[in-house]
Amino acid sequence: MNLEELLRKRRSIRKYTKDEIDTDTLQKILQAGLLAPSSRNKKPCQFYVIQDKSILKSLSMIKPSGAFICDANAAIIVMADSSLSDVWIEDCSIAMSYMQLMATALDVGSCWVQMRKRTNALGKDAEEVVKEIVGAPNTYHLVGILSLGLPGQTLPPHTIDEFDESKIHKI
């Protein structure tokens, strides 16, 4: 599969089978995150790999739109040590994108669950809830959670016709 096919194939998958992701596949997805570029090569990203079903359930209850996390085989919490970089949000976003693309290339479903600047049903900051769950230090800040699992749904690849080319400005 070439890069264009990969980009078209990548979809947000929120339904997963009960089958487990093998260790080598999960490792390749994590390595993609580690390979992602970062500003001045500071590499502030931190990846918390969650496979414990009780923790996945706790994460799924942080916000209603993330309920499907409990059905995932794994989740990667993406945080950054903000003391290393002032552009940690961008660095983590690139790493999450790389991991999503690798997951797609390996036929693993994934979905980016936005957590930064979100609150739970009680109005508590999602970052604080996640940090309590995983015991992350105060200097770490949350960008999101990447849910992972073998796809329980098939979505068609994107087509270029879906997109509004008026968003492209040539000067």
C-alpha positions, 0 to 999 in steps of 0.5 A: 500500500502506498502513502496515498492509499494509506491516507485514504484508508485511515478511518476512525474505528470505534467498534472492535472485535474481542481479538487481541492485538499481538505484541509485535503489532502493538510495538510497531505502532508505538515505534511509529510514535517514537519515530515521529519528529518533534520540535528541535528533536526534544521528544517530549512525548510519553506513551502509556499503554493500557491493556487492562480492561478495568483501566480501559473501562475507567478511561471510557467513562471520562467523557461520553463520546469516549465510551467505546474505549472500554471495547478496545483491545488497547489504548495509548495515552499520549502525554508530554513532559511540558518542561522539555518543550513549549510545543508539546501539543504539536509534538504529541499530535504528530506522534498520534498521527504517526501511530494512527497511520501505522495502525492502519497499515497493520490493519488495526483500527484506531480512534483519536479520543480528544482529551485536552481541554475536556471535562468529565460529567462532573466538570473535572478536567479530563487531564487530571482524571487521566493523570490520577488513573496512571499516576503521571507527574505534574509536568506531564500534560495530556493530548489524547487517547488513541484507542486500538483494536482489530476492526469490528466495522469496515468503513470505505476509504475516503475519496478526494471527492469528499473534500472541499477543494475551496479550502486550498488557496493558491497565491 
